[in-house]
Amino acid sequence: MRTSPRIARIALGCAVVVSLAIAACGGESATAGATLADRWLRIGEDLGTAVDVYDGALPPDLVQLLNAGVTAVPGEPELALPVHPDARLLGSFHLRRPDASNLVWLIFDVPGTDAAVHGTVSGQLDQSPWQVVGGQSSVALSVVRFQSTLNGNIDGTAVIRPLPTTSEFTLEIQRAENKMTLTVARGAPSPLIEADLVARDGGVAVRRVDGGAVGNAGLAVDDQLLAVAGEPVQSLADVDRALRGLVLAGEPSVSLVYILELGAGQVPREPSFVLPAGRALPERFPAAFLVDDTMTVLDVSWSSQGGQGAAYQATLVTATEGTTVTSALRDAIEEQGWEITGDQAIGFATQLDFASTDGAIAGRARIDSFAADPALTTVALQIQTTPASGG
């Protein structure tokens, strides 16, 4: 299965978060949820990636995407994704990338335990024209990885996670001479009590409240816990046991997210590079003399290393021919009074290593043709400073 690291991370770590982002039903809440989902999904994507968010609906071109490149057979139905029969659709996302590939999320809630839903989904996806090619199952997460047997451009993942069975739970506490019941909002199948609890006097006392849902509910320092979700507690183990018991309390349901990675459904156009506006170099960039007026800074990054200096990286492009750029960089380094410590050809590229006379700054420049537009030249700079340089 060809699942990128970004997709795998999202699938395994964030499926429930995204399902909540689109779960609003109508009005301004739905609009806000769709906007939040749009912003989140754009992280790590190309600027040309289009994000479509469908509240309570599937992407209208889903069937077309699934059947792209599939030879139609008269009398045979089009390729469709089997979905759990009891699933309730919350919505979907469709990311359309500049390379003509697509990423589709279909988000459902399903009544039942995660084990039961996992069994049903696995069975559905292991029948022609689909096949299961891998999976994972634990108390927190179940994953089914599948592919189409008709379309080699489709890889899929179904992610199943338990949902909270209630929206709140109770804490019975002793505060001074009074017994009280606090109602705590519940945001997880097995919620946390965000407080420092300590065994004291044969029970459990609150030593510190860290905020969160229990803080909002009114839990305070020196409160004595008597019961969690109706279960009496006398030790920290009792507290953990009561919280875990909430997973099975009430009517179970799960979040079911199908993630489809689809190859190009159309022939991508030939890439054409448009030079963007240049980025600004950091004020303390230690070798600004290497960047002349013909160069555009495509990207730059830097990090301070805890008093041990700093590291900088920058990618520059210029319309100047590569050998001319290399000669100009050699001259600039020497005019600065620095030393060229290495000068070698690597394939069709040239690599210059250099250092300041006091050794406080060392760097490397790699000059090559620019992959996105061979008519341009790229200069990749890597520079390391030490505390003596003030970088």
C-alpha positions, -999 to +999 in steps of 0.1 A: +000+000+000+014+034-009+005+055+021+026+086+026+039+094+062+016+125+064-015+104+055-005+076+080+000+102+107-033+118+101-051+085+098-037+070+130-036+101+152-063+126+142-093+108+127-116+116+156-104+152+158-113+158+122-147+141+125-156+165+153-146+195+132-173+187+107-200+174+130-218+207+134-254+206+122-264+237+103-261+274+107-230+293+118-216+263+137-215+242+105-197+271+087-172+274+115-166+237+116-160+235+078-136+265+080-116+249+108-114+216+089-103+235+057-075+252+076-063+220+093-062+200+062-041+226+043-011+220+067+017+205+048-001+207+014+010+226-017-004+260-023-022+247-053-041+221-033-079+227-033-098+216-002-136+209-005-156+203+027-190+187+025-212+189+057-234+158+058-227+148+022-202+128+001-181+144-026-203+147-056-176+133-079-167+103-057-180+077-081-161+093-109-129+093-089-133+057-080-138+047-116-111+068-132-090+046-154-114+016-150-127+000-182-165+000-180-182-034-186-217-033-200-242-044-175-217-043-146-222-016-119-196+011-114-170+007-087-184+019-053-170+018-018-189-005+006-199+014+038-210-001+072-248-006+069-255+013+102-232+042+095-244+078+098-226+102+075-212+133+092-195+147+061-165+144+039-134+162+027-118+162-008-082+174-014-074+179-050-037+183-056-018+200-085-003+166-096-040+155-102-039+131-072-068+131-047-072+125-010-108+118+002-120+115+038-155+100+045-165+104+081-192+084+098-205+075+133-216+039+138-235+024+168-217-006+183-184-016+198-152-010+179-145-048+177-179-054+161-176-025+136-140-036+128-153-071+119-181-058+097-158-033+078-131-059+073-155-083+058-170-057+035-136-046+023-122-081+017-147-089-011-142-083-048-136-056-062-118-048-029-092-066-009-078-061+026-040-058+026-032-051+062-046-039+096-041-030+132-062-036+163-058-024+198-080-011+227-076+024+214-076+020+176-085-003+148-073+001+112-081-018+080-059-011+050-074-020+016-070-017-021-092-019-052-086-050-074-098-031-104-081+002-100-044+001-091-045+039-083-066+035-051-053+028-017-076+031+014-076+031+051-106+026+074-099+040+109-122+029+138-121+045+173-145+044+202-165+075+210-175+087+245-208+070+254-220+101+274-213+138+272-205+140+310-197+121+341-200+128+379-175+132+407-188+129+443-166+148+467-163+157+503-154+194+508-149+203+545-182+192+561-202+191+529-207+163+503-211+175+467-217+161+433-198+178+404-208+173+367-178+171+344-179+175+307-165+144+290-144+146+258-128+112+257-139+076+259-117+071+289-115+107+304-088+122+326-091+140+359-067+168+352-055+172+388-027+159+410-044+133+432-028+117+462-037+088+485-044+103+519-063+091+551-076+060+534-090+079+504-080+101+475-074+138+480-068+166+455-034+182+459-035+204+427-061+212+400-046+217+365-077+232+350-095+214+321-130+200+325-126+191+362-115+227+369-145+241+350-167+217+370-154+232+403-130+207+417-107+223+442-076+216+462-082+195+494-114+180+480-117+143+489-129+120+461-157+097+472-169+083+438-161+087+401-190+080+377-210+064+406-181+040+415-168+044+450-130+052+452-106+047+480-073+046+460-057+059+429-062+025+413-099+028+420-100+062+402-083+047+371-106+017+372-137+039+373-125+061+345-117+031+323-151+017+331-167+046+313-156+032+280-181+003+284-208+023+302-239+033+281-245+025+244-212+022+226-205+039+193-175+045+172-160+070+147-154+054+113-132+073+089-125+060+054-094+077+039-089+072+001-057+080-017-064+082-054-038+085-081-042+109-109-078+109-123-066+131-152-034+137-170-015+164-151-004+193-171+033+199-177+048+217-147+055+254-152+074+273-125+064+308-116+090+326-095+072+337-062+080+368-042+112+363-023+114+356+014+134+379+038+166+366+053+169+367+091+184+399+104+214+380+118+220+359+087+258+355+089+266+355+052+243+380+035+271+391+013+266+358-007+231+369-018+232+395-046+204+414-062+197+388-089+188+361-064+154+353-050+152+336-016+127+307-020+128+295+015+149+300+047+150+283+081+171+288+111+175+275+147+193+286+178+212+258+195+210+266+232+240+289+234+261+267+211+255+289+181+229+288+153+222+270+121+208+285+089+196+271+056+184+290+026+175+282-010+181+308-036+173+309-073+186+332-100+185+335-138+222+338-139+241+309-155+255+284-130+293+288-138+289+326-135+271+322-101+299+299-089+326+324-099+307+352-082+304+333-050+341+324-050+350+361-054+325+372-027+340+347-002+375+358-009+366+396-008+351+390+026+384+377+037+370+342+043+386+310+032+373+285+006+380+251+023+365+229-004+357+233-041+344+202-059+321+191-086+293+166-076+276+154-107+265+185-125+266+206-094+294+225-077+299+225-040+318+252-022+328+249+015+339+280+033+348+294+067+355+328+083+391+335+093+383+331+130+366+298+124+334+310+141+313+306+109+314+276+085+292+270+055+285+253+023+270+264-010+257+240-036+251+254-070+230+235-095+203+238-121+169+243-106+147+212-109+114+231-114+129+252-142+163+242-157+167+277-171+173+289-135+202+282-111+197+273-075+220+279-046+215+259-015+232+275+015+240+258+048+257+279+075+267+271+111+278+296+136+294+293+170+289+317+200+321+336+192+304+349+160+274+362+178+251+342+155 
